[in-house]
Amino acid sequence: MTENANFEKEDAYQKQLNKEEMKKQMISFSLMIILTLISFGIVATGNIEKIYAIPLLLVMAVVQVAFQFYYFMHMKDKGHGMPAALIYGGVWAAFLTLAGLGVISWW
């Protein structure tokens, strides 16, 4: 009898955790859609000068990538240290490659 009660408590706890996780994913998805609409509006209207629009669009893109990594690829969860290290290493290598190409082409 107590095993069944413990199982029900664990099941209720897991359902609550799943509900909270889904809520966080829906909020991050909504924020990504809003950022996409803002980015599209910036480009479509053309009211903002290029010198300000491009850095703003890049910042919003980085925020969206962070949402993708942490909420939809579950990088915030425990046990994802090695994939996180490989992804961050790849991002760093890409940054260094682009910086090197930029220096070479504008030197």
N, C-alpha and C positions, 0 to 999 in steps of 0.2 A: 504494500500500500504506500509506503513512504517512497519507494523507487518511482512510482507513478507520479506522485506529487512533485518530486524533484525534477522529473522529466518535463512536467508541465511548466514548472518555474523556469527551467532552462529554455524551453521552447518559447515562452512568453518573452524572456529576455532577448533571445535571438531575433524574434519578430520586431521588438522595439529597436534593436540595433539596425536591422535591415531597413526599417522605416526611416530612421534618422539618416542613414546612408543615402537612401533614395531622395530624401528631401535635399540633402547637400548637392547631389548630382543634378537635380532639377534646377536648383538655384544657380549652379555654375553654368548649366546649359542655357538658362535664360540670360545670364550675364554675357555669355559668348554671342548669343543672337543679338542682344542689344549693341554690343561692341561692333559686330559685323554691320548692323544697320547704320550706326554712327559713322563707321569707316566708309561705307557706300555713300552716305550723305555728304561727307567731306569731299569725296572724289567727284560725285555727280554734280554738286552745286558749283564747285570751283570758287567758292567765296573766300576760301583761305589760301593765302599765297603758298607756293611750293616750298619755300624755305621753312615754313611752319608746319605744313601738312605732312611732309614726308617723315620727320621725326615723330610726330603725333601718331601717324599710322604704324610706324615701327614699334612704338611703345605699346599700342593696343594689340599688335600682333604678338609681342612677347607675353603680354598678359594672357592672351588666348592660349598660347602654347603652354604656359604654366598651368592653366585650368585643365588642359588636355592631359598633361603629365600627371598631375596630382589627383585629379578626381576620376578621370575616365581610364587611365592606365594604372590606377591604384598605387602610384609611387609614394603616397603618404603612408601606406600601410607598412607594418613591420615585415622584415624578410625580403625587402626589395633593394638591398644595399648594392649588390653586384650589378643588376640592371641599371640602377641609378648612376653608379660610377661609370659604366660604359656609355650611357647617354650623355652625361656631363663631359666625359672625355671626348666624345664625338663632337659635341657642340664647341668645345674648346679648340679642337683640331680644325674645325670649319672656320672658326673665328680667326685663328692664326693664319690659315690659308688665305682667307679673304683680305686680311690685313697685309700680308706679304704681297699679294697681287696688287693691292692698292698702292703700296709703297713703290713697287717696281714700275707700275704704269704711270705714276705721277712724279717720279723722281726726275 
